[in-house]
Amino acid sequence: MLEKKIKEVNRTLPDGLKLSVSFDRATYIKEAIQMCYQSIILALILVVGIIYLFLGNIRATIVPAVTLPVSLIGACLGLWIFGLTINVFTLLAVILSVAIVTDDSVVMTESIYHRVEQGDTPLAAAATGSRNVIFAIISTSIILLATFAPLLFIGGISGTLFREMAITLSITIVISTFTALSIAPMLGSKLLNKKKSKSKIVLKFERLFDSFGNFYFETLNYWIKKPKVIIWFMVFVVAFATFLFKITPKTLLERDPDRGVYLVFGKTDESSSFEYTVDKAEKVEKRLLPLLQDEKEPYQKLIMRVPGFGRSSQSYNSFIIIALLDNWSDRKDSAQKIVRKAIGKIVTVPGTMAFPLTPNSVRVSNYQKPVVVTMTGPNYDSLYKWQNSVMKELRKNKGLADITSDYSKNKPEVQLVIDENKAKDLGLSIQAIGKSIETLFSGKTVTTLNEDGKEYPIILQADLKDRRKTTSLTKVFVRSETTGKLISLANVVSFEEKGSPKLLTRYQRSKSVTLTARLVGGYTLNEALNFIEKTIDDKAPTAGIFYKGKSLDLKEASSELLVIFALALVSAYLVMAGTFNAWRQPFVVMLTVPLAALGGLIFILLFNSTINIFSQIALIVLIGIATKNSILIVDWANQLRVKGKSVENAIVESCLRRFRPIMMTSLSTLIAMIPLIVGNIGPGAGEGIRLAVGCTIFGGMLISTFLTLFTTPVFYLLLCKNSKRMDQVDIQLGKEFSK
């Protein structure tokens, strides 16, 4: 639409004048979406490959290979129904749903194929196998939906992102459950058969998997007799996960974003003229030109604007330089590394304060700096003293830079003082003096000129060079109302030069000053805010502390994470209690959540990521997908108990029977996350977002999968040893109806 409009405008422009796009923000979005498409396709291929290795039957891979696209296409239809768009966040949800959708289809396919291996016909295997896992599939799907439900009611920027991903995942889960319970059994009854000959790769994988299964059986028999050790281990897991959560860096968005551009924000003195600011901006640009001209450096173009954008456009002492970088595939260095090379050239220009900044992947506020803290107080004098003492301490922190305040008495101001008695004696009125000064120094439209159908204002004003000098007042004469003579204003007017604040701000009706700062190195926004809070408490204990911009979003997101996590846990537990018709068994299943959280936090630290909005989404998703393995074990153990087996025999046999589907679903999830992690080696559009989600899910599933195989049977044996069978109510009803 925009390109079409530009072509239309260009046809109307005179020769030599052309309108073109200098900077397009959509370039980053298009590239990031393209990377998501690649990750989805690669994840699908890898997941189908894993299924083939486990089952050794190409026909068996057709079932999930068909159900996966059906579910994903249905998700796109759901996005259209709910009025959502295909963007980075909904596509991330689609990538996550690849793992979730695969789980349902894999569990169903494996159960049917197991019956085929036992000698059943494909039709009988489809009926019996689907009956064995229908409860587990429906239960896990309902639990996942219950986990995402609290995300729909969160406000702010985090709520917007959470809501889009929650809706996308929920739609996909509903469709995948339907396809797993309908299309998968139908295809299984037609396609699956017992294959006698298998490829060498499959046979080698089966031998490796069988040896791993035997090792698990031996270790399970050992650890199931050590319940006290497992209990203390779970206590350690919860304590260690809490410790890791406290020490893990916390940011609003991903660390080191790369949008293919960096911005240079510059300022000169408050009294600077437009010409002076342009001169300083050109000097900064001149230092960057050698980088642009060097073919080895990844620069496309430089765009300079004086004054800057937004609030800065209202004053002449600001400028901005946009440095467009080469495409991500054409350069080796990230935007952060490129900025580090150029920062020395930018910040050392005398007479200006310039600083480079890489824009965030998601625009969350109008503030250029991430640290924005507002102090309120009784009067501006007290606030001025407080801010000076606080800023003095903040400048000692090497993690903070470019620390400024919106209240500074450095705006030069000339105050005119009229000698009223002398003016009265000379016959000069205050009104005449004021109007004369206003007209000559500020300007006044006195008439208009009409020419060729166009109207031009005629402005009466002194020459620019005279307006810049205070001594020009001696050249201004005002006619006396008594004598009619021209009197020089120098006889009745004196002036005082002093500094004054540029503006007086209020926040929630209280007098306020706002401190802003940039972050340097690996210093996180959460660490900066904690340091500033402590400093204000020490230096200005009676001052009110408020946040704006990214600082406010981070505070809200941090507090909301614990609430969301708690609500998701409660929702999942209540749904499982209703599904299992018991209170103890859901508790056994929920013990997988600390294991998943521990794994996610460990991998966040290993990959030098942070707890941000995207990793928070991944942690919430982990609640649902990590409990799947435990549900598979508990569900089959319950079915075996219905057949008359003891609790201990039922749980051990359940672990061995569900070992293959658990490994298949878990490896499918891990494999689906690999494109998000491996695809971030080197610069790429949106790599920080994908890495935050990928490493969290990968670590959570990797650790929880293997530990769940031991913790679930031990706690099931401890808590459910004296519990009633699942069919106890049916037995009781049968007895009562038979009377």
N, C-alpha and C positions, 0 to 999 in steps of 0.2 A: 504493500500500500504506500509506504513512504517513498520507495524507489520510483514508483509510478508518478507520485506527486512531484518529485524532484525533476523528473523528465519534463513534466508539464510546465514547471516554472522555468526551466532552462530555455524552453522555446520562446519565452517572453522576454528574456534578458537581452540587453544590448551586446554587441560584439565585444569580445575580450573579457566578458564577465561570465563566470560559471559557478553553479551551486553544486557542491559535492559533499559526501559524508566523510568527515575527518576522523571521527571516533564512534564506533558502534559497540555498545555494551552487549548486544545480542550475539556477537561472535563467541564470547565465552560460554553463553548458555547453549548455543548450538553445538559447540565442541564437547561440552560436558554431557549433553544428552546423547551425542554420538558415542561417547565412551561408555555410557550406560547400556546402550544397545549392544555394543561389542561384549560387554560383561555378561549380559543376559544370554546371548547366543553361545558364548564359550561355556557358561555354567550349564546350559542345557546339554551340550555335547559331553561334558565331563560327567554329568550325573548319569546319563544313559550308559556311558562306558563303565561306570562303577557297578550298575545293575547287571550288566553283561558279565563282569568278572565274578560276581557272587552267584548268579544263577546258571551261567554257562550256556544260555539258550538265547539265541538271537530273537526268537519269537517272543520271549518274555520281555525283551526290551521294548517291543512295539507298544505294549500296554501303557507304560508311563510316558513313552514318546508321543502317544496320541493324547492322553489325558492332560499332559502339561500344556500344550498349545491351546487346547480347548479352554482350560481354566484361565490362561493368560488373556486370551481373546475375550472371554467373558468379563474379565476384570476391566478391560478397556471399555466395554459396553457399560459397565457399572460407573466408571469415571464420567462417561458422557451423561448418564442419567442424573448423577449428583452434581453436575455442572463443574467438575474438576478438569484440569488441563494436564497434558503430558509434560511434566517438568522433571527436574533433577530429583525431587523428593518423591514424587509418585513412581518414578522409574526405580529409585532405590527400594521402594516398597515392593515393586515387581520382582527385583532381584532377590529380596528376602523371601518373597512368596514362592520362588522357584524351589527353595529348600523345603518350605512348608507343604506345598502342593505335592512335591516328590514323596514326602513322608507318607501321605495317605495312600497314594498309588502303589508305592513300594511295599507297604505293610500288606495291602490287599493282594498284590501279585505274589508276594513271597508266601503268604498263607495258602493261596490256591496252588502254587507250584509245589509246596510241601506236601499237600494231599496227593498231587500227581506223582511225586516221588514215592509216596507210600503205596501206590498201586491203584488209586481211584481213577475213574475215567474223567476226562476234562470237565464234563458237565456236572458230575457228582462232586468233583473237587471244587468247582466254582461255588456250588451251593454250600458245601460243608466249610470250605475255607473262608468264605465271606461271613458265614454265621459265627465263626470263631473270633473274628476281629471287628465285627460291626460295632460292638459296644466301645472298644478302644478308640476307633476312628471318630465316632460321634462324640465321645467324652472329650477327647483332645481338642476337637474343633470347637465345642461349646466353651471349653476352658480358655482357648485362645481368644474367642470373641469376648468373653467376660474380662479378660486381661486388657483388651484394647478399649473397652467401654469407657473407663474413666478418662481416657485421653481426649474424648470428644468434648469434654467440659472444661478444658484448660484455656485460659485467656492469654493475651499477649502474643509476642512473636513465636514463642515456643509452642503455644496453643495452636497457632496457625499451621505450623509444620507438623506437630503431632497429629492434628486432626486429619490432614490430607493423607498421611501415611497410614493412620488407623483405619480410615474409610477404605483405602485401597487394599490393605491387608485383609480387612473383614470381608470385602466383596470376594476376594480371591479364595479365602478359606471356605466360604459358603459354597462357591461353585466347585472347588476341589473336592469337598466332602460329597457333593452330589455325584460328581464324575467317578469318584473312588467307589461309591456304593452302587453305581448303576453301570457306567460304561466299562469300568475295569473288570467286574465279574463277567460281563457279557463277552468282552474280548478274550478273557482268560478261558472261557468255556469253548471258544472257537479256535484259539491259537496255541494254547499251551499243550505240550506233550512231553513225555519223558525222553530226553535225548541221551542215547547211549554213548555216542562218540563226542568228545569235547576237544577243543584246541589245546595245544601245549601250554599256552599262556594261562588258560583257565585251570588246567590241571595243576600247574605249578602254584597258582594262587590258592586253589583248594587245599593243597597240601600245607601251605603256609597258614591258611586260615584254620585248618583242623588242628594243627599243632598249637596255635594260639588259643583255640577253644579248649583243648586239653589242659593247657596251662591255667586257663581261667577256672576250669572245673576243680583243679587241685587247690588253687589258692582260695576259691570260694569255700570249699570244705574246711579249710584252715581258719579263715577269718570269721566264718559264721559262728564258730565256737569261741570267738573273742569279742563278745558284745561290749565289754567295758572299754576296750581299746578303741572301738569304732565310735562309741559315745564321746569319749574324750577327744577323739580326732575331729568330730563334728563341732565340738565346743571350740577347738583350736581354729577350725575353718571360719566360723562366725567371727571370732575375735580378730583373726588375721585379715579377713575381708573388710571389717570395720576399720582396722588400722590402715589398710591400703587405700580405702576410700578417703580417709582424712589427708593422706600424704600425696595422693594423685593430683596433679595440677588441674585446675578447673578454669575453663574459659567459656565464653558464650558460644562462639563458633570454633571451627577447626583452627589449628595452629598453622601459621605461615601460608595463608591463602595465595593462590596464583591465578589472577584473572587475565594474564597476558599484558599487563600494564602496571606502571607505578606512577604516582602523582607526587609532584613537588609543590608543597604549599609554602608560600613566602609572605613575609610581612616586613614593612619598613616602619619608621617612626610615625606616630599618630598625626604629626603635622606635615607629613610628606605630601608633595604634590603628585599629580598624575605623571608628569614628565620624570620626576625623580624615581618613582616606583618602576616605570618602564625601563629606565636605565639600569636599575639593579636587577630586574628580571632578565634583561638581555645579557647581563654579565654572567648570571647563573646559566642561562641557555648556552652562552659562548663556551662555558667550561664543559658542557655536555656534548657539544657538536663534534669533537674528535671521536667520541664513542659512536656517534651516529655514522660518521664517515668511515670508521674502521670496519672492514668487511667481516672481521673475526668476531665482532661484538654483535649481539642479537637485538639490534634496534631497527625499527621500521621508520619511525618519524617522531618529531617533537612538535607539540602544539602548545603555544603560549597564549595566555589571556590575562589582561589587566583591565579592571580589577578581577578578583576571583569569582567563584560561584557562590550562590546562597547568600548568607548574611554578609560575607566578605564583599559582595558586589556593591554594597551600599557605601563603601569607603574606598578612597584612592590608594590606600597604603597596603593593598594586598594583591597577590598575583598567584597564578597556578600554571604549572607546566605539566603536560601530560606526555609521558614517555611510552609510546606504543612499542611492544616487543614482538619478536618473531613468533610464529606459530609454535606451539609446544613441541611438535614433532621435529621442528627445525633447530632446536637448541638443546643443549645439555644441562644448562644451569637453570635453577628455579628463579622466580622473580625476587625472592629474598636474597639470594646470592648476588644477583645482578645489582640490587640496591646497595648491598654492602660494598661493592666495587665503586659505586658512584657517590656514596655518601660523603666521602672526603672532599670531593670537588664541589659539593652543594653547600655544605654547612660552613665553609670557610670564606664565603664571599663577605667582605666588610660592608657594614651599613645596612644589612638585612638579616633577618632570621628565617632561613629556609630549611625545610626538613622533608625528606622523601617518605612516602607511605604507600604500602600496597593495599588496595581496597579489599574489603571483605567479600566473601563469596555471596553473602546475602546482606543487602542493605537494611539495617535495622534502626538507624537514627540519622538525624541531620548533622550530628556532631562529627567533626573530623577526627577527634581524639577519642580513644576508648575510655580513658579515665575522666569522669565528669562527676564531681562531688560539690554539692551546694551546702554552704553554711548559712544559718539564719541567726539573727541577733537583735538586740534592742535598738541599736543605732549604727550608722555607717562608720563612725569613729572607732567604736569597739570592734566592728568587723574588720576594719583596716588593720588594726593592731593584731588581731587574731590571725588574719591571713598572712601577714608578714612573718610572724613567728612560726606558723605552720609551714609556709613555703620554704623557710630557712632550713627546717628539718628535712623536708621532702627532697631538697637539692642535695642532701648528703647521701641519699639512696641512689646507687648507681643503676638500679633497674628502671628509674624514671628519668625522663628527659622532656625538654620543652615545657616546663611547668609555668603556667600562666594563670592569671585571674582576670575576670571581666570587670573588676573594680581596681583601677590604677589611676593615680593622679599624675598622669604624664601627658595628658592632652593639653597643649598650649592654648591659653585663652587670654584675650585682652579685655579687661573690664574698663569701660569708660566711666569716669567720675565727673559729673557736671557740677560746677560751682554755681548753685542755684541763685545765690544772692548776687553774684557778679553778672550772671546771665540776665537777671531781672533788671539790674541797673542799666545794662546795655540794650534792653528791649528785645531780648531773645527768649522765645518760649521753649519749654522742654519738648513740645510736640514738633516744632520746626526743626530743632536740632536732631531729633530722632529720625524724622522723615528724610532729612538731607543725608544722614549717614547711611540709612537703610537703602536709599536709592542708589547712591554712588558705590557702596561696597557690596550690597546684596543684589541690586538690580531691580528694575521695575518696568513692566510692560506698559508703555504709554499710548501706543496705537498699533494698528496693523496695516500692512501693505498688500493690496490685491493686485496680482499680476498674472495674466494668462490663466485665470480661473483658480489660482492658488493663493493662499493667504499666508503671509509671513509676519510674525510678531516683531515689533520694533522695541527693543529693550534699551533703556537708558541706564548706563553703568560706566564707572570709571575704568580706565585702562588696566589690564592685568598687572603690569609692573607696579602701578600705583596702589592697587588693592593689596599687594603683598607687603607693603611697608607701613609701619605705624606712623612714621614721620609724614606720611601723606596727609594726615589730618590738618597740617599747617596750610595745605593748599585748598582746604574746603572753607568756603565763605557762606555765611547765612545773613540775609538782609534783616536789619533791625526794624522792629515794628513801630518804634518811636521816632528814630532819626532817618530811617530809610537808607542808611549806609550799610555796606557789606562789612561784616565783622568776621575775622578769622576765628575758627573754632579753637585754635590753639590758645586763645585768650581766656576761654571759659571751660575748656575740657582738658582733663589729664587722664592718663591711662596707666593701668597696672597690669603687668604680665605675671601670670601665675598658672600652675598646673591644676587641672580639675579632672574628675572622672568623666569618661566618655558617656556613660549611662548609669542610671541608678535602677537596680533591678529589685523585684520583690518575688518571693516564692510563697504561695499560700498566704498572701497578704502580709507576710513578714519581710522586713528588710533582709536582703541576702547578697552574698557574693558566691560566685561559682569558680572552683578551681578545676583546671584541666591539665592533662599530662599525657605523654606518649610512653609506651613500654619499650624497653631496650633489651636485646638478647632474648633469653628464655624466661624472662620475668613474666608471670601470668597476671591477668587482670584480677583474679581472686586474691593473689598475694598482695598486689598493689592496694586494693581496697581495704584489706585487713590492716596493712601498714598505715594507711591514711586515717582510718578510724582510730587506731591507737594513738597516733600523733595528735589528732584533734582532741581526743579525750584528755591528753596530757597538757596541751597548750591552751585549749579553749573548752573547758569542761561544761560550760553552760550553753555552748552553741548547739543549735539543732543541726543534724546531719541528714541530708537527703541525696538521692542519686538521680541521674538523668542518662539518657542515651543507652549505650551498651552496658554501662555500669548498673543501671536500673534493671535492664533485661536479665543480666547475669544474676543479680540478687533474687529476682522473681523466679528465674529458672532453677536456681539452686534450692530454694525453699520448696518449690513445686515438685522437684524430683522425689524427695522423700515422701511427700504426700501421695504422688502418683504411684510410686512403688508400693506403698502401704495399701492403697486402694486396690491396686492390681492383685496383690497377694490375697487380700480379704475376698475380693470378687472370685478369684480362682478357687480359693478354699471352699467358699459357700457353694459354688456350682458343683465342685467335686463331692461335697457332702451330700448334696441332693442326688447326684448321679450314682454314687456308690451306696447311697442309703446308709451311711455310716459316718462317724466322726474321726475315727482313728486312722483309717486308710488314707484319707486326704492328707492328713498330717505327714504320713510316711512319704507320700508323693511330693509334698511341699519342701521336704528336706533337700531336694535336688537344687532348689533355688540358690541357697548360699554357695553351693559348689559352682554353679554357673556364674554367679556374680564374682566369685574369687577368680575364676579363669578369665573372665572378661577384664577385670581390673589388672591382672598380671600382664595380659597381652597389650593393654593400653599403655602400660609403662614400658614394655619391651619395644614397642614400635614408636616410642616417643610421642605418643598422642596425648590427648587430654580428655577429661570428662566435660563434654560439651553437649549441645542439643542433640547432635546426631548419635553420639555414643549413649546418651540417655535413652533415646529411642531403641537402640540395640539392646540395652539392659532390660527394658520393659518387654521386648520381644522374646528375650531369653527365658523369661518366666514361663511363657507358653510352650516354647519348643523344647526346653530342657525337661519339663515334666512329662513329655511324651514317652520317654524311655521307661520311666518309673511306672507310668500308667500301663504300658504293655506288660510289664512283669506282674504288677498287682492284679490286673484283669485276668490273666491266664491262671494265676495262683487261685483266684476266687473260683474260676471255672473248674479247676482240678479238685478243689475242696467240695464243690457240689457233687462231684463224682465219688466222693467218699475218702479222698486221700487226707492224710494228716497235714497240719500246717507246715511242718518242717519239710516233709517230702514234696508238698505242693509248691512251696516257694523255691526250693532247689531245682525241681524239674522245670518250673516256669522260667527260671533264669537261663537254664540250658536251652529250652525251646525258643525263647525270645532272643537268644544271643545273636543269631544271624540277622533277624529284622532290625534289631537295635543297631548293630554294626552297619547295616546297609543304610538305614535312615540317617544315622549320625555322620557317616562318611559322605553321604550325598549332601548334607548340609555343609560340612567342612569343604567339600569340593566346590560347592556353589559360591563359597566365600573367597576362594583362592583368586579369581579374577579381580576382586575388589582390592586384594592385598598386593598380588604380584603386578597387577596393572599400574601400580603407583610407584614403580621403580623408575625414577626420572621424572621430569616435569610433566604435568598433564592437567587439563581443565577439570576442576572438581576433585582432584586426587585426595585432598585432605578430607572431604566429606566421605568418599568411598572407603578410605582407610579407617576412619573413625568407626564406621559401621562394621566393616569387614573384620578388623582385628578383634573387636569386642565379641561378635558372634562366634568367630573361629575359636578364640581362647575359651569362651564360656562353654561351648559344645565339646571341645577337646577334653577339658578337664572334667566336666560334669559327666560325660559319657562313661569314662572308665571308672570313676569313683562311684557313680550311681549303681554300677553292677555289684558293688559290695555293700554300700550303705543301705540300699533299698531292702534287700533280703534280710539283713540283720535287724533293721528297725521294724520290718513287717513281722518277723518272728517274735520280737519283744513286745510290740504293741497289740498285735492281732492274734496272739496265741489263744486267748480266751474269748475272742469275738465270735459272733454267730455267723453261720454260713449265709451266703447271698440269697439262697432260696428258703431261708428260715420262715419268712412271712408266707411264702407259697405253701410250705408244708403245713403251717398252722391253719391257713385258710382251708386247705384240703381236709384237714381233720374236722374242722368246724362244719364244713359243708356236708361231710359224710355222716354227721350225726342225724 
